[in-house]
Amino acid sequence: MVSIYKSQSFPTTGYGYVYNLKPELAAKVKEAFFTFNWEGTALQKEFKSAEPPQEKFIPITFKDTWAVVRQIDDAMGVSYTCK
C-alpha cells in the first residue's frame, strides 16, 4: 500500500456532556473520566496499540484537537448538518 498523505494524529472517539449541565455535575463527569482505571479493560486492549499508545482519557477540544479533521473535510468538500 502506498500513502499519498498522512495527517497528524487525532482522537478517533470523543466523549462530552451537554453545555448547560450544572457545573458540580460536569466536574464529577470529568473526574470520573480522568480517574478511570483502564487496567484490564477493553479500552486498555484497544488503545495500547494506538500511536502514541493511550493509557487514560485525556482532555480534548473540538477547536484544537480536531482542527485537522475539519481541514480534511474542507479540502474534500464535506459538510455536516443537524436535523
C-alpha positions as CSV (number, residue, x, y, z in Angstrom):
1,M,0.0,0.0,0.0
2,V,1.3,3.5,-0.9
3,S,0.3,6.5,1.2
4,I,-0.1,9.8,-0.5
5,Y,-0.9,11.8,2.6
6,K,-0.5,11.3,6.3
7,S,-2.3,13.7,8.6
8,Q,-1.4,14.4,12.2
9,S,-2.9,12.1,14.7
10,F,-6.3,12.9,16.1
11,P,-8.7,11.1,18.6
12,T,-11.0,8.6,17.0
13,T,-13.5,8.9,19.8
14,G,-14.7,11.7,22.0
15,Y,-17.0,11.9,25.0
16,G,-18.6,15.0,26.3
17,Y,-21.5,16.5,28.2
18,V,-24.2,19.0,27.4
19,Y,-23.2,22.6,27.7
20,N,-25.8,23.6,30.3
21,L,-25.0,20.8,32.7
22,K,-24.8,22.0,36.3
23,P,-21.1,22.8,37.0
24,E,-21.0,20.5,40.0
25,L,-22.2,17.6,37.9
26,A,-19.9,18.5,35.0
27,A,-17.0,18.4,37.4
28,K,-18.0,14.9,38.6
29,V,-18.3,13.7,35.0
30,K,-14.8,15.0,34.2
31,E,-13.4,13.4,37.4
32,A,-15.0,10.0,36.5
33,F,-13.3,10.0,33.1
34,F,-9.9,11.3,34.2
35,T,-9.6,8.9,37.2
36,F,-11.0,5.8,35.4
37,N,-8.6,2.9,35.8
38,W,-8.0,1.3,32.4
39,E,-6.1,-1.7,33.8
40,G,-7.6,-5.0,32.4
41,T,-10.4,-3.2,30.4
42,A,-11.3,-3.4,26.7
43,L,-10.2,0.2,26.5
44,Q,-6.7,-0.8,27.5
45,K,-6.6,-3.6,25.0
46,E,-8.0,-1.4,22.2
47,F,-5.8,1.7,22.7
48,K,-2.4,0.2,23.7
49,S,-1.5,-0.2,20.0
50,A,-2.6,3.4,19.2
51,E,0.1,5.8,18.0
52,P,1.0,7.1,20.6
53,P,-0.3,4.4,23.0
54,Q,-3.1,5.7,25.2
55,E,-3.4,4.7,28.8
56,K,-6.1,7.1,30.1
57,F,-8.7,9.6,28.9
58,I,-7.3,13.0,28.0
59,P,-9.0,16.3,27.6
60,I,-9.6,17.4,24.0
61,T,-11.3,20.3,22.3
62,F,-13.1,20.4,19.0
63,K,-11.4,23.7,18.1
64,D,-7.8,22.5,18.6
65,T,-7.7,18.7,18.7
66,W,-10.0,18.1,15.7
67,A,-8.7,21.0,13.6
68,V,-7.0,18.6,11.2
69,V,-10.3,16.7,10.7
70,R,-12.1,19.9,9.7
71,Q,-9.2,20.8,7.4
72,I,-9.6,17.5,5.6
73,D,-13.3,17.8,5.4
74,D,-12.9,21.3,3.9
75,A,-10.5,20.0,1.3
76,M,-12.8,17.2,0.4
77,G,-15.9,19.4,0.3
78,V,-17.6,17.5,3.2
79,S,-20.2,19.3,5.3
80,Y,-22.4,18.2,8.1
81,T,-25.9,19.4,9.0
82,C,-28.0,19.0,12.1
83,K,-31.6,17.8,11.8
